Amino acid sequence: MPETRQWVSFEQPAVNRTWLFDVTFLTSRWTCIYGRGCPGVLSAHAPELEQGCCSYGAHFSDEDDRTRVEAKAAELTEEEWQFRAVAERRGGVTKAGGEGSKMTRLVRDACIFLNRPGFAAGPGCALHQAAVSRGERPMDWKPDVCWQVPLRLEEEEDEAGRITLTLREWRRRDWGEGGDEFGWWCTEADEAHIGSRPVYEEMKDEIVGLVGIEAYRWLVDHLEGDVVEISRRPLSPPTGQGCTPSPPMS
């Protein structure tokens, strides 16, 4: 059976642009279940490791992304970040990621920013935890890919110069061959669709960060002006302390 999904599009003729939104995912009750039995993205379920999707480190989107994260890392204390001393010994938090890219270092088979079970501050992304403790947004501390996933923004330009921007869920296939190795992927799993609010509300800051406030308002006006079927599942408050991976390195 083919998968059925609902989409909505908005035209911006003045700038030759079309927005396309994945309504099925944006109105779902998906939420990050890090710390609540997340099996992680290794080849087999491993909730006891509490790695979430931090097992492979994160590729930086550009130099601004990297320098921002490095600056935030410099603010972390030893009480907040389990591997602060390791980063100092190794000369920083980044390493070559292939094809000229940079990514976060790995320590003990996971991202250097991931505090592990048994650490006094508790398991989870040190950047995320520090942002929350300071009353700031985790998306302003973490690598771009870490706050964007499971949202994916794609841009295509046709021969006439019209740009189509598509906001949808990040799926296994988006990781390339590495995605087939994941024993579990959250957006396709019922156990991760337990949020108290639909994604377009829960991830407002992230969506605005990707598409801008004007496009977000169009989306909300459409969703709240029409009758949209939203999946009803058991409610549970989100935590969202995990990082997000880049494709596994071959």
Secondary structure as GFF3:
##gff-version 3
##sequence-region A 1 250
A	DSSP	beta_strand	7	12	.	.	.	ID=ss1
A	DSSP	three_ten_helix	13	15	.	.	.	ID=ss2
A	DSSP	beta_strand	17	22	.	.	.	ID=ss3
A	DSSP	alpha_helix	23	26	.	.	.	ID=ss4
A	DSSP	three_ten_helix	47	49	.	.	.	ID=ss5
A	DSSP	alpha_helix	63	73	.	.	.	ID=ss6
A	DSSP	alpha_helix	84	90	.	.	.	ID=ss7
A	DSSP	beta_strand	94	98	.	.	.	ID=ss8
A	DSSP	beta_strand	101	104	.	.	.	ID=ss9
A	DSSP	beta_strand	106	107	.	.	.	ID=ss10
A	DSSP	beta_strand	110	111	.	.	.	ID=ss11
A	DSSP	beta_strand	114	115	.	.	.	ID=ss12
A	DSSP	beta_strand	124	125	.	.	.	ID=ss13
A	DSSP	alpha_helix	126	133	.	.	.	ID=ss14
A	DSSP	three_ten_helix	138	140	.	.	.	ID=ss15
A	DSSP	alpha_helix	144	148	.	.	.	ID=ss16
A	DSSP	beta_strand	151	157	.	.	.	ID=ss17
A	DSSP	beta_strand	163	169	.	.	.	ID=ss18
A	DSSP	three_ten_helix	172	181	.	.	.	ID=ss19
A	DSSP	three_ten_helix	186	188	.	.	.	ID=ss20
A	DSSP	three_ten_helix	190	192	.	.	.	ID=ss21
A	DSSP	alpha_helix	199	202	.	.	.	ID=ss22
A	DSSP	alpha_helix	204	211	.	.	.	ID=ss23
A	DSSP	alpha_helix	213	225	.	.	.	ID=ss24
###
